[in-house]
Amino acid sequence: MNDASNTTTRHGKSAVSLAMNLFTLIELLVVVAIIAILVSMISPAYRQAIAVAQTVVCSNNLKNVAVAFSTYVSDFEFFPPHRLLWEDYDDPSYWEQLPYWATLIQGKDTSKKPVKVDSYIADDQRIFQCPSLESAITEPDGLTWEWKFNTHSLGYGYNAYFLGPWCWVVPPGLPTRPISPGLADLSLAWAVPDQFVRMNSIQSPSQNILVAETRPWNSFTLWWPDSGLDRYLQEGQFQGVVDTRHPGGAAIVFNDGHVELRNRFDVNPPTNPFGTGNDTHSELWDPKQRKNPNFHP
């Protein structure tokens, strides 16, 4: 009588051997399925951990920037201009070379004309780069852009309308030139700021925005007249605070050096202040915390 356990197939393999191979394949499929389930569970947690880490780095960047601003103000007695102006507008590299607040507090000479100031921050451009911008980013309106250490693609904007002397005002010790006085019409944003702001003139430093995250194109400034959310998705028009890079909101450093994450609706006015006089959330921008009397009849 033949032993069933020794029965062989016509290929020379026993039934037991085939069963063992089949069982091994099933085990492999089960393991692969388990791994797939674990990956699906771990991936959101991993992405969340990355997002948290990026937020921490971004916050530390802004704290370092605030320290540099504070030191600059201690030396010059006023906040730096958001940028300086040269006459060679037709130069294709004009906006790549133009000195602005980040190069000024870093003591960099990015222009054809030297800007001699001390360095107030480490010689590392990554301090001015949110880690969420290490690769190309797409904005809600579909605009895709990449970070660069220049005025259009920085992504950290300085509250320059209220804090820094405007670029057509000559700040002591820094080379610049005046431009058309017609731009003074920006006073249609109702609040004409002081041109040389000192730290002790800020009513509430813990509630006064210094630097926050912005969109590309003139992304180195937060410009109150053009911060209305009705322009949020208009490329080249909105110069307010954006909140699309971190789960908790926009990273903002205030003039006392602390950083908060805030929703864009909690810091930007709903409509453009320019021409309308809208003063919603102006207390976070204006160091004097003024309100527009004509906007509240």
ZICOR-V83299 format. One record per backbone hydrogen bond with DSSP energy under -0.5 kcal/mol. CO is the residue of the C=O (numbers start at 0). NH is the residue of the N-H. E is the energy in kcal/mol with one decimal. If there is no record, write none. Layout:
co->[CO:CO]
nh->[NH:NH]
e->[E:E]
This chain:
co->[1:2:3:6:8:12:13:14:15:16:17:18:19:20:21:22:23:24:25:26:27:28:29:30:31:32:33:34:35:36:37:38:39:40:41:42:43:44:45:46:47:48:49:50:51:52:53:54:55:56:57:58:59:60:61:62:63:64:65:66:67:68:69:70:71:72:78:81:86:87:90:92:93:94:98:99:99:100:101:102:102:103:104:107:113:114:117:121:123:124:125:127:129:130:132:136:136:138:142:144:147:150:151:152:154:154:156:157:157:158:162:164:165:168:170:179:180:181:182:183:184:185:186:187:188:189:190:196:197:198:200:203:204:204:204:206:207:209:210:211:212:217:219:220:221:221:221:222:223:223:224:225:227:228:230:232:233:233:238:245:249:249:250:251:252:252:253:257:259:259:261:262:263:263:268:269:272:272:278:280:281:281:283:285:286:290:291:291:292]
nh->[3:5:6:14:11:8:17:18:19:20:21:22:23:24:25:26:27:28:29:30:31:32:33:34:35:36:37:38:39:40:41:42:43:44:45:46:47:48:49:50:51:52:53:54:55:56:57:58:59:60:61:62:63:64:65:66:67:68:69:70:71:72:73:74:75:76:164:100:88:90:93:96:97:150:83:102:103:104:105:106:107:106:119:109:115:116:119:123:126:127:128:129:132:133:146:138:144:141:138:136:149:219:216:147:156:213:211:159:221:162:196:81:168:170:173:182:183:184:185:186:187:188:189:274:190:191:192:78:200:201:202:206:207:254:255:208:254:158:252:156:241:220:157:222:159:160:223:225:226:272:273:238:230:231:233:234:236:237:222:248:251:261:212:259:209:210:256:253:251:261:249:265:266:267:228:229:275:276:281:283:284:285:208:288:202:292:294:295:295]
e->[-0.6:-1.8:-1.3:-1.5:-1.8:-2.5:-2.0:-2.3:-2.5:-2.3:-2.6:-2.5:-2.1:-2.0:-2.0:-2.4:-2.3:-2.3:-2.3:-2.5:-2.6:-2.3:-2.5:-2.8:-2.4:-2.2:-2.6:-2.9:-2.2:-1.6:-2.8:-2.9:-0.6:-0.7:-2.9:-2.9:-2.4:-2.3:-2.4:-2.4:-2.4:-2.4:-2.5:-2.1:-2.2:-2.3:-2.6:-2.5:-2.3:-2.5:-2.2:-2.1:-2.3:-2.2:-2.3:-2.0:-2.1:-2.5:-2.5:-2.2:-2.5:-3.0:-1.9:-1.7:-3.0:-2.4:-0.6:-1.8:-2.0:-1.3:-2.2:-1.8:-1.4:-1.0:-2.3:-0.6:-2.5:-2.4:-0.9:-0.6:-2.6:-0.7:-3.0:-0.7:-0.6:-1.1:-0.5:-2.4:-1.7:-1.9:-1.7:-0.5:-2.6:-1.4:-0.7:-0.5:-2.3:-2.5:-3.5:-2.6:-2.0:-1.3:-2.7:-2.3:-0.5:-2.1:-2.3:-3.3:-3.2:-2.0:-0.8:-0.6:-2.5:-0.8:-1.9:-1.7:-2.1:-2.0:-1.9:-2.0:-2.4:-2.3:-1.9:-0.5:-1.1:-0.7:-0.8:-1.4:-1.8:-1.5:-0.6:-2.3:-1.1:-1.0:-0.9:-0.6:-2.0:-2.7:-2.8:-3.8:-2.1:-1.6:-2.0:-0.6:-0.5:-1.2:-0.7:-2.1:-1.6:-0.6:-2.0:-3.2:-2.0:-1.5:-2.1:-0.8:-2.2:-1.2:-2.0:-1.6:-0.5:-2.0:-1.0:-2.5:-2.5:-1.5:-2.3:-2.6:-2.6:-0.5:-3.1:-1.8:-1.1:-2.2:-2.5:-0.6:-1.1:-2.8:-2.2:-1.9:-1.2:-3.2:-3.3:-1.7:-2.5:-0.7:-1.2:-0.5:-0.6]
